[in-house]
Amino acid sequence: MKADLMVQQQVKSVWQHMVGVICLNLTNRVQVKQVLPELFKRYPNPVSFIRGRASTQKKMLKHLGMVNKRYDRIQKMSIDILTWDYKDARDLHGIGKYGSDSYRIFYLNDIPKDVQDKELKKYVRKIRRRK
């Protein structure tokens, strides 16, 4: 079952999920929904992002605000994910509790006991009702 959440509707890999998590930080979902399709069309995986032009990437991320910080986080996370063991998402640069919880829910099928994000909480409630 794929999620009803905005990030899950637009991603095809764990890396894209984590990019979405970074993009959602301190911005609204409407803005992110407009940026991700074009970003992923041009940069579908971490290697293409790492090799891409910073100026083009920053231009694409500009509308989300904090462009330099967001770009740096995605760039470093993209490097990290190439050698990551896929256990704890917090091992990736720029990924905190929300990213870790969403990774556990959508990729490990493990629901953390202390989910704090309101959208993730709603999703978890839906899952529990269906069981």
N, C-alpha and C positions, 0 to 999 in steps of 0.2 A: 504494500500500500504506500503510494507516494504521498507526501505531505501536501496539505493545503497551504502551507506557509509560502510566502513570496520567494524566498531563496530556493526552496526545493522545486518550485515550478520552473526555474530557469537554468538548472545545472545538470551536467552530465557526468560529473566526477567529483571526487573529494576535493581536489584542488579548486575547482570552480565553486564548490560550496564554501570553502574557506575564503576565497576572494569575496564572495557575497557577504560573508560574516564581517569581513574588514570594511567593506563598503557600507554596510548598515550602521556602523558605529557613528553615533552622533549625527545622523541624517534621517530622512524619512523614506519609507518604502517606495513611494511614488517616484522619487528621484532615482533610486537604485534600480527600479524596474526599467527605467528608460536607458540606463547606462550599460547594464550587464549584457543584453543581447549583442550590442555592437562590440563591446570589449571581448566577449567570448568568440564572436565570429572572427575577429582579427587575431586573438590570442587564445586558442582553445585549450592550451595546456601550459604547465609551468615552464617548460623549455622555450616555447615560443615567446612567453612573456619575458623571461630572462634575456633572451636574445633581441627583444624588440627595442624600438627607439623610445628612450625616456620621454622625449618631448611629445611624441604622439600619445603615449600612454597618459602622461599628465594632462594633455589636452582633453582626452576622453574622460578622465576622472575629475576634471576641474569643477563640474557642476555639483559635485558632492561636497565641496569644501575641503579644507585641510589637505590640499592636493599633494604637497610634498610629503607630509607625514603618511598619508594613505598610500602613495606610491612606494615609499620606502618599506612600509609594512608588507605590502603585496610582494615586492621584490625579494625581501628577506625570507618571507614565508615560502615563496616559490623555490628558493634555494634549499631551505630546510626540508621541504616535502620530498625532495629527490632522495634523501637518505633517511627519512622518517620511518619508524617501525609501525605506524598506524595503530598505536595503542592509546596514548594520551594526547589529544589535540593541543593541550597547553604546551607541549614541547615545541610547537611551531611558533615562530615569531609573530607577535601581534594577535594571538588567539587566546582569549580569556575564558571565563566561565560560560558565557552564552555559546561561544564556538565549541567549547568542549562538550557542553550538554547537548547541543544540536547534533554534533558528530556521533555521540553515544546513542542518541535516539534514532537517527536516520541511517547510520551505517553499522552500528554494533547491535542494534535492537535491544538496547539496555536503557531503561529509564532511570535516571538519577533520582534519588529520594528528595533532593533539595533544589529542584528546578525553580529558578526565580523569575525568568523572563515571562512576561504576561502572555505572549503569543505561544511560546512553548508550553506553558501551563495549560492553555486552552486545547492545544493539540494533544497533550498527554491525557486530559480528561476525555477527549473524543475517543482515543485509543481504548481507554479503560471501559468506556460505555459499550464499545463494540465487542468486548471479550465476554 
